Amino acid sequence: MKSIIKPFTSFTGRELKTEFVRKALHLLIALVPSLVALDRSCTALLLMGGVLFYTLMESLRFLGFSPPIVSAATVVASRKREQEKFVLGPVTLGLGALLTLLLFPPQAAAAAIYALAFGDTASSLIGKFLGRFRPPFLNGKSIEGSLACLAVSTLTAFLVFREWEAALAAGIAATVFDALPLGDFDNILIPLAAGLMVYLVKY
């Protein structure tokens, strides 16, 4: 029987830097609910513009050009397997936040976007650096990472609603979709699933 307990993995300085830069950029999506409080329409336009701008810049990089700043940030934040490909993560991140903002009431959208920003980040970092228990049904992901996602997503949702039922609904939905082998498309499905569950429980 194949063991589900994996030894700790050693990482190079380059890999550590990549993951922390990547997740620092990922966390910027947590600013969206605060921007929505100022102006929802402008925030939606900002997300659309950001996705289109990044897509153009990354397309140029993929074709062999090197637009300043954006290309440099993409190279630093991309994992080894992504460096010869179009890096899709920022596109799905922006689209996930945008669709969530457009489909759900402000509080539900905020809880869902925080699950994407903080819950997914906690899952990735804890799972990658501390995760040892990796059962087959988690598709290579770890129990530790999933528990981190559940705890952080639930806590951030509780800070939005001040009630545990809606908070736990967001946390469970985020954790389930984070555990699926979705690649970069988890950036879309995690907030949509969390937002839908909160909407069903709360509204």
URFEN-V57757 format. One record per helix or strand. SS is the DSSP state (~ for helix, > for strand). FROM is the first residue (numbers start at 1). TO is the last residue. If there is no record, write none. Layout:
ss=SS from=FROM to=TO
ss=SS from=FROM to=TO
This chain:
ss=> from=5 to=5
ss=~ from=13 to=38
ss=~ from=40 to=62
ss=~ from=70 to=77
ss=~ from=80 to=82
ss=~ from=89 to=103
ss=~ from=106 to=130
ss=> from=133 to=133
ss=~ from=136 to=138
ss=~ from=143 to=161
ss=~ from=164 to=179
ss=~ from=183 to=202
